[in-house]
Amino acid sequence: MATPPPGAPVSPPVDLVLGAAACCMACVFTNPLEVVKTRLQLQGELRSRGSYPRHYRGVLQAMLAVGRADGLRGLQKGLTAALLYQGLMNGVRFYLYSHAQGSGLTEQPGGNVAAGAAAGALGAFVGSPAYLVKTHLQAQTVAAIAVGHQHNHQSVSSAFETIYRKQGVLGLWRGVNGAVPRVMVGSAVQLATFANAKDWVKKQKWFPDDSWLVPLAGGMISSVGVAVAMTPFDVVSTRLYNQPVDVAGRGRLYRGFLDCFLKIAHKEGVMALYKGLVPAYVRLGPHTILSLLFWEELRKMTYYYQHQ
């Protein structure tokens, strides 16, 4: 198979489709870990009745609890909304990053980080309504093991309809002020470290340059940085998206990103910002690895067939 040259081996519109497809493929495998991560991040949040419910002691116990309460299908809660989010957010993100590569921006000092952050910010904004619905659905469960506010949506479409009817268009973007910095940080770290990690792996000559093991190794290295950098933002983002709102559409627990960040640190301790770090890495690791691996391989295949 022909090896793509440096830069953008395929056009940005094609990268939009390939990036979205790659991340959706990865999402199918990692969504159960996203469900567990969401529950762990909501655990310990003060409810209106004045309690701090704690039902999950770790990743494995949480998966077993979800499986017992909601069945095996419960581990794929919110999958449709998650796929919609991955497609929208990552399609935009990889499209813009591909443009930056093609224009030579990523070759400039700090260009990889800047391009990744900017692409991630716009991707997060576009995908925010889907992430909102995904969080609501993944938090929903039976009362015995419920944590966080329970929105009780019946489906993805009814969730969008309910939020729009009660809060209007702006309600669909509630929590975006937490999502944008979360994805900006994660995207900057992911795309910058992935590109650098691939170059480093190639220099080590462990694998042939066109081997799928090169992007696999690069994704494994990148995933560590992504998990450490994103988790505090991820916890805040999950809380903002899932909190109940008043009749004016204002959050009842947090006024915004900074208020949520400070309340978690004050009431639950600074380490609470790293709640769900293990499942975050367990999910982000495979998701980052699979997304970047699928993206790289899809790009190679596309480049190959375009040149036949």
Contacts in CASP RR format, 6 or more apart in sequence:
PFRMAT RR
TARGET T0000
AUTHOR 0000-0000-0000
METHOD contacts of the structure
MODEL  1
MATPPPGAPVSPPVDLVLGAAACCMACVFTNPLEVVKTRLQLQGELRSRG
SYPRHYRGVLQAMLAVGRADGLRGLQKGLTAALLYQGLMNGVRFYLYSHA
QGSGLTEQPGGNVAAGAAAGALGAFVGSPAYLVKTHLQAQTVAAIAVGHQ
HNHQSVSSAFETIYRKQGVLGLWRGVNGAVPRVMVGSAVQLATFANAKDW
VKKQKWFPDDSWLVPLAGGMISSVGVAVAMTPFDVVSTRLYNQPVDVAGR
GRLYRGFLDCFLKIAHKEGVMALYKGLVPAYVRLGPHTILSLLFWEELRK
MTYYYQHQ
1 210 0 8 1.000
1 300 0 8 1.000
1 301 0 8 1.000
1 304 0 8 1.000
2 300 0 8 1.000
2 303 0 8 1.000
2 304 0 8 1.000
2 307 0 8 1.000
3 209 0 8 1.000
3 210 0 8 1.000
3 300 0 8 1.000
4 10 0 8 1.000
4 299 0 8 1.000
4 300 0 8 1.000
4 303 0 8 1.000
7 101 0 8 1.000
7 102 0 8 1.000
7 104 0 8 1.000
7 106 0 8 1.000
8 15 0 8 1.000
8 98 0 8 1.000
8 99 0 8 1.000
8 101 0 8 1.000
8 102 0 8 1.000
9 299 0 8 1.000
9 300 0 8 1.000
9 302 0 8 1.000
9 303 0 8 1.000
10 18 0 8 1.000
10 98 0 8 1.000
10 299 0 8 1.000
10 302 0 8 1.000
10 303 0 8 1.000
10 306 0 8 1.000
11 98 0 8 1.000
12 95 0 8 1.000
12 96 0 8 1.000
12 98 0 8 1.000
12 99 0 8 1.000
13 95 0 8 1.000
14 302 0 8 1.000
15 91 0 8 1.000
15 94 0 8 1.000
15 95 0 8 1.000
15 97 0 8 1.000
15 98 0 8 1.000
15 299 0 8 1.000
16 91 0 8 1.000
16 92 0 8 1.000
16 94 0 8 1.000
16 95 0 8 1.000
16 98 0 8 1.000
17 91 0 8 1.000
18 94 0 8 1.000
18 295 0 8 1.000
18 298 0 8 1.000
18 299 0 8 1.000
18 302 0 8 1.000
19 87 0 8 1.000
19 90 0 8 1.000
19 91 0 8 1.000
19 93 0 8 1.000
19 94 0 8 1.000
19 291 0 8 1.000
19 295 0 8 1.000
19 298 0 8 1.000
20 86 0 8 1.000
20 87 0 8 1.000
20 88 0 8 1.000
20 90 0 8 1.000
20 91 0 8 1.000
20 94 0 8 1.000
21 294 0 8 1.000
21 298 0 8 1.000
22 90 0 8 1.000
22 290 0 8 1.000
22 291 0 8 1.000
22 292 0 8 1.000
22 293 0 8 1.000
22 294 0 8 1.000
22 295 0 8 1.000
22 298 0 8 1.000
23 86 0 8 1.000
23 87 0 8 1.000
23 89 0 8 1.000
23 90 0 8 1.000
23 91 0 8 1.000
23 287 0 8 1.000
23 291 0 8 1.000
23 294 0 8 1.000
23 295 0 8 1.000
24 83 0 8 1.000
24 86 0 8 1.000
24 87 0 8 1.000
25 290 0 8 1.000
25 291 0 8 1.000
25 294 0 8 1.000
26 86 0 8 1.000
26 286 0 8 1.000
26 287 0 8 1.000
26 290 0 8 1.000
26 291 0 8 1.000
26 294 0 8 1.000
27 79 0 8 1.000
27 82 0 8 1.000
27 83 0 8 1.000
27 86 0 8 1.000
27 287 0 8 1.000
28 79 0 8 1.000
28 83 0 8 1.000
29 286 0 8 1.000
29 287 0 8 1.000
29 290 0 8 1.000
30 283 0 8 1.000
30 286 0 8 1.000
30 287 0 8 1.000
30 290 0 8 1.000
31 75 0 8 1.000
31 76 0 8 1.000
31 78 0 8 1.000
31 79 0 8 1.000
31 82 0 8 1.000
32 63 0 8 1.000
32 75 0 8 1.000
32 76 0 8 1.000
33 59 0 8 1.000
33 279 0 8 1.000
33 282 0 8 1.000
33 283 0 8 1.000
33 286 0 8 1.000
34 82 0 8 1.000
34 134 0 8 1.000
34 138 0 8 1.000
34 283 0 8 1.000
35 66 0 8 1.000
35 74 0 8 1.000
35 75 0 8 1.000
35 76 0 8 1.000
35 77 0 8 1.000
35 78 0 8 1.000
35 138 0 8 1.000
36 56 0 8 1.000
36 59 0 8 1.000
36 62 0 8 1.000
36 63 0 8 1.000
36 66 0 8 1.000
36 279 0 8 1.000
36 283 0 8 1.000
37 234 0 8 1.000
37 276 0 8 1.000
37 279 0 8 1.000
37 280 0 8 1.000
37 283 0 8 1.000
38 135 0 8 1.000
38 138 0 8 1.000
38 139 0 8 1.000
38 238 0 8 1.000
38 242 0 8 1.000
39 55 0 8 1.000
39 56 0 8 1.000
39 62 0 8 1.000
39 66 0 8 1.000
39 138 0 8 1.000
39 139 0 8 1.000
39 141 0 8 1.000
39 147 0 8 1.000
40 56 0 8 1.000
40 58 0 8 1.000
40 59 0 8 1.000
40 62 0 8 1.000
40 275 0 8 1.000
40 276 0 8 1.000
40 279 0 8 1.000
41 234 0 8 1.000
41 235 0 8 1.000
41 238 0 8 1.000
41 239 0 8 1.000
41 275 0 8 1.000
41 276 0 8 1.000
42 139 0 8 1.000
42 147 0 8 1.000
42 148 0 8 1.000
42 238 0 8 1.000
42 239 0 8 1.000
42 242 0 8 1.000
43 53 0 8 1.000
43 54 0 8 1.000
43 55 0 8 1.000
43 56 0 8 1.000
43 147 0 8 1.000
43 148 0 8 1.000
43 275 0 8 1.000
44 52 0 8 1.000
44 53 0 8 1.000
44 54 0 8 1.000
44 147 0 8 1.000
44 268 0 8 1.000
45 52 0 8 1.000
45 147 0 8 1.000
45 148 0 8 1.000
45 239 0 8 1.000
45 253 0 8 1.000
46 52 0 8 1.000
46 253 0 8 1.000
46 267 0 8 1.000
47 53 0 8 1.000
47 148 0 8 1.000
47 149 0 8 1.000
48 244 0 8 1.000
48 252 0 8 1.000
53 146 0 8 1.000
53 147 0 8 1.000
53 148 0 8 1.000
54 147 0 8 1.000
55 65 0 8 1.000
55 144 0 8 1.000
55 145 0 8 1.000
55 146 0 8 1.000
55 147 0 8 1.000
56 62 0 8 1.000
56 65 0 8 1.000
56 145 0 8 1.000
56 147 0 8 1.000
58 278 0 8 1.000
58 279 0 8 1.000
59 278 0 8 1.000
59 279 0 8 1.000
59 282 0 8 1.000
62 279 0 8 1.000
63 75 0 8 1.000
65 145 0 8 1.000
66 74 0 8 1.000
66 75 0 8 1.000
66 141 0 8 1.000
66 145 0 8 1.000
67 74 0 8 1.000
67 75 0 8 1.000
69 141 0 8 1.000
69 142 0 8 1.000
69 144 0 8 1.000
69 145 0 8 1.000
70 77 0 8 1.000
70 141 0 8 1.000
70 142 0 8 1.000
77 137 0 8 1.000
77 138 0 8 1.000
77 140 0 8 1.000
78 133 0 8 1.000
78 134 0 8 1.000
78 137 0 8 1.000
78 138 0 8 1.000
78 156 0 8 1.000
80 156 0 8 1.000
81 130 0 8 1.000
81 131 0 8 1.000
81 133 0 8 1.000
81 134 0 8 1.000
81 137 0 8 1.000
81 156 0 8 1.000
81 159 0 8 1.000
82 130 0 8 1.000
82 134 0 8 1.000
82 138 0 8 1.000
84 127 0 8 1.000
84 130 0 8 1.000
84 134 0 8 1.000
84 156 0 8 1.000
85 127 0 8 1.000
85 130 0 8 1.000
85 131 0 8 1.000
85 134 0 8 1.000
88 123 0 8 1.000
88 126 0 8 1.000
88 127 0 8 1.000
88 130 0 8 1.000
89 120 0 8 1.000
89 123 0 8 1.000
89 124 0 8 1.000
89 126 0 8 1.000
89 127 0 8 1.000
89 130 0 8 1.000
89 131 0 8 1.000
89 183 0 8 1.000
90 123 0 8 1.000
90 291 0 8 1.000
91 123 0 8 1.000
92 119 0 8 1.000
92 120 0 8 1.000
92 122 0 8 1.000
92 123 0 8 1.000
92 126 0 8 1.000
92 127 0 8 1.000
93 116 0 8 1.000
93 119 0 8 1.000
93 120 0 8 1.000
93 122 0 8 1.000
93 123 0 8 1.000
93 183 0 8 1.000
93 187 0 8 1.000
94 119 0 8 1.000
94 295 0 8 1.000
95 119 0 8 1.000
96 115 0 8 1.000
96 116 0 8 1.000
96 118 0 8 1.000
96 119 0 8 1.000
96 120 0 8 1.000
96 122 0 8 1.000
96 123 0 8 1.000
97 106 0 8 1.000
97 115 0 8 1.000
97 116 0 8 1.000
97 119 0 8 1.000
97 191 0 8 1.000
100 106 0 8 1.000
100 111 0 8 1.000
100 115 0 8 1.000
100 116 0 8 1.000
100 118 0 8 1.000
100 119 0 8 1.000
101 115 0 8 1.000
105 111 0 8 1.000
105 114 0 8 1.000
105 115 0 8 1.000
106 112 0 8 1.000
106 115 0 8 1.000
106 195 0 8 1.000
110 192 0 8 1.000
112 191 0 8 1.000
112 192 0 8 1.000
112 195 0 8 1.000
112 196 0 8 1.000
113 188 0 8 1.000
113 192 0 8 1.000
114 188 0 8 1.000
115 191 0 8 1.000
116 184 0 8 1.000
116 187 0 8 1.000
116 188 0 8 1.000
116 190 0 8 1.000
116 191 0 8 1.000
116 192 0 8 1.000
117 184 0 8 1.000
117 185 0 8 1.000
117 187 0 8 1.000
117 188 0 8 1.000
118 184 0 8 1.000
119 187 0 8 1.000
119 191 0 8 1.000
120 183 0 8 1.000
120 184 0 8 1.000
120 186 0 8 1.000
120 187 0 8 1.000
120 188 0 8 1.000
121 180 0 8 1.000
121 183 0 8 1.000
121 184 0 8 1.000
121 187 0 8 1.000
123 183 0 8 1.000
124 131 0 8 1.000
124 176 0 8 1.000
124 179 0 8 1.000
124 180 0 8 1.000
124 182 0 8 1.000
124 183 0 8 1.000
124 184 0 8 1.000
125 173 0 8 1.000
125 176 0 8 1.000
125 179 0 8 1.000
125 180 0 8 1.000
127 179 0 8 1.000
128 172 0 8 1.000
128 173 0 8 1.000
128 175 0 8 1.000
128 176 0 8 1.000
128 179 0 8 1.000
129 160 0 8 1.000
129 163 0 8 1.000
129 172 0 8 1.000
129 173 0 8 1.000
131 179 0 8 1.000
131 237 0 8 1.000
131 241 0 8 1.000
132 163 0 8 1.000
132 172 0 8 1.000
132 173 0 8 1.000
132 174 0 8 1.000
132 175 0 8 1.000
132 241 0 8 1.000
133 153 0 8 1.000
133 156 0 8 1.000
133 159 0 8 1.000
133 160 0 8 1.000
133 163 0 8 1.000
135 238 0 8 1.000
135 241 0 8 1.000
135 242 0 8 1.000
136 151 0 8 1.000
136 153 0 8 1.000
136 159 0 8 1.000
136 241 0 8 1.000
136 242 0 8 1.000
137 153 0 8 1.000
137 156 0 8 1.000
137 159 0 8 1.000
139 146 0 8 1.000
139 147 0 8 1.000
139 148 0 8 1.000
139 149 0 8 1.000
139 150 0 8 1.000
139 151 0 8 1.000
139 242 0 8 1.000
140 146 0 8 1.000
140 150 0 8 1.000
140 151 0 8 1.000
140 152 0 8 1.000
140 153 0 8 1.000
141 150 0 8 1.000
148 242 0 8 1.000
149 242 0 8 1.000
149 243 0 8 1.000
149 244 0 8 1.000
151 159 0 8 1.000
151 162 0 8 1.000
151 242 0 8 1.000
153 159 0 8 1.000
153 162 0 8 1.000
160 172 0 8 1.000
163 171 0 8 1.000
163 172 0 8 1.000
163 174 0 8 1.000
164 171 0 8 1.000
164 172 0 8 1.000
166 249 0 8 1.000
167 174 0 8 1.000
167 245 0 8 1.000
167 249 0 8 1.000
171 249 0 8 1.000
174 240 0 8 1.000
174 241 0 8 1.000
174 245 0 8 1.000
174 249 0 8 1.000
174 251 0 8 1.000
175 237 0 8 1.000
175 240 0 8 1.000
175 241 0 8 1.000
175 256 0 8 1.000
177 240 0 8 1.000
177 256 0 8 1.000
177 257 0 8 1.000
178 233 0 8 1.000
178 236 0 8 1.000
178 237 0 8 1.000
178 240 0 8 1.000
178 256 0 8 1.000
178 257 0 8 1.000
179 237 0 8 1.000
179 241 0 8 1.000
181 233 0 8 1.000
181 257 0 8 1.000
182 230 0 8 1.000
182 233 0 8 1.000
182 234 0 8 1.000
182 236 0 8 1.000
182 237 0 8 1.000
185 229 0 8 1.000
185 230 0 8 1.000
185 233 0 8 1.000
186 226 0 8 1.000
186 229 0 8 1.000
186 230 0 8 1.000
186 233 0 8 1.000
189 222 0 8 1.000
189 225 0 8 1.000
189 226 0 8 1.000
189 229 0 8 1.000
189 230 0 8 1.000
190 222 0 8 1.000
190 226 0 8 1.000
190 288 0 8 1.000
190 292 0 8 1.000
193 218 0 8 1.000
193 221 0 8 1.000
193 222 0 8 1.000
193 225 0 8 1.000
193 226 0 8 1.000
194 215 0 8 1.000
194 218 0 8 1.000
194 219 0 8 1.000
194 221 0 8 1.000
194 222 0 8 1.000
194 288 0 8 1.000
194 292 0 8 1.000
197 217 0 8 1.000
197 218 0 8 1.000
197 219 0 8 1.000
197 221 0 8 1.000
197 222 0 8 1.000
198 214 0 8 1.000
198 215 0 8 1.000
198 217 0 8 1.000
198 218 0 8 1.000
200 221 0 8 1.000
201 207 0 8 1.000
201 214 0 8 1.000
201 217 0 8 1.000
201 218 0 8 1.000
201 221 0 8 1.000
202 209 0 8 1.000
202 214 0 8 1.000
206 213 0 8 1.000
206 217 0 8 1.000
207 213 0 8 1.000
207 214 0 8 1.000
207 217 0 8 1.000
208 214 0 8 1.000
210 300 0 8 1.000
212 293 0 8 1.000
212 296 0 8 1.000
212 297 0 8 1.000
215 292 0 8 1.000
215 293 0 8 1.000
215 295 0 8 1.000
215 296 0 8 1.000
215 297 0 8 1.000
216 289 0 8 1.000
216 293 0 8 1.000
218 292 0 8 1.000
219 285 0 8 1.000
219 288 0 8 1.000
219 289 0 8 1.000
219 292 0 8 1.000
219 293 0 8 1.000
220 285 0 8 1.000
220 289 0 8 1.000
222 288 0 8 1.000
222 292 0 8 1.000
223 281 0 8 1.000
223 284 0 8 1.000
223 285 0 8 1.000
223 286 0 8 1.000
223 287 0 8 1.000
223 288 0 8 1.000
223 289 0 8 1.000
224 281 0 8 1.000
224 285 0 8 1.000
226 284 0 8 1.000
226 285 0 8 1.000
226 288 0 8 1.000
227 277 0 8 1.000
227 280 0 8 1.000
227 281 0 8 1.000
227 284 0 8 1.000
227 285 0 8 1.000
228 277 0 8 1.000
230 280 0 8 1.000
230 284 0 8 1.000
231 273 0 8 1.000
231 274 0 8 1.000
231 275 0 8 1.000
231 276 0 8 1.000
231 277 0 8 1.000
231 280 0 8 1.000
232 261 0 8 1.000
232 273 0 8 1.000
232 274 0 8 1.000
234 280 0 8 1.000
235 264 0 8 1.000
235 272 0 8 1.000
235 273 0 8 1.000
235 274 0 8 1.000
235 275 0 8 1.000
235 276 0 8 1.000
236 257 0 8 1.000
236 260 0 8 1.000
236 261 0 8 1.000
236 264 0 8 1.000
236 273 0 8 1.000
239 253 0 8 1.000
239 254 0 8 1.000
239 260 0 8 1.000
239 264 0 8 1.000
240 254 0 8 1.000
240 256 0 8 1.000
240 257 0 8 1.000
240 260 0 8 1.000
243 251 0 8 1.000
243 252 0 8 1.000
243 253 0 8 1.000
243 254 0 8 1.000
244 251 0 8 1.000
244 252 0 8 1.000
244 253 0 8 1.000
245 251 0 8 1.000
245 252 0 8 1.000
246 252 0 8 1.000
253 260 0 8 1.000
253 263 0 8 1.000
254 260 0 8 1.000
254 263 0 8 1.000
261 273 0 8 1.000
264 272 0 8 1.000
264 273 0 8 1.000
265 272 0 8 1.000
265 273 0 8 1.000
268 275 0 8 1.000
END
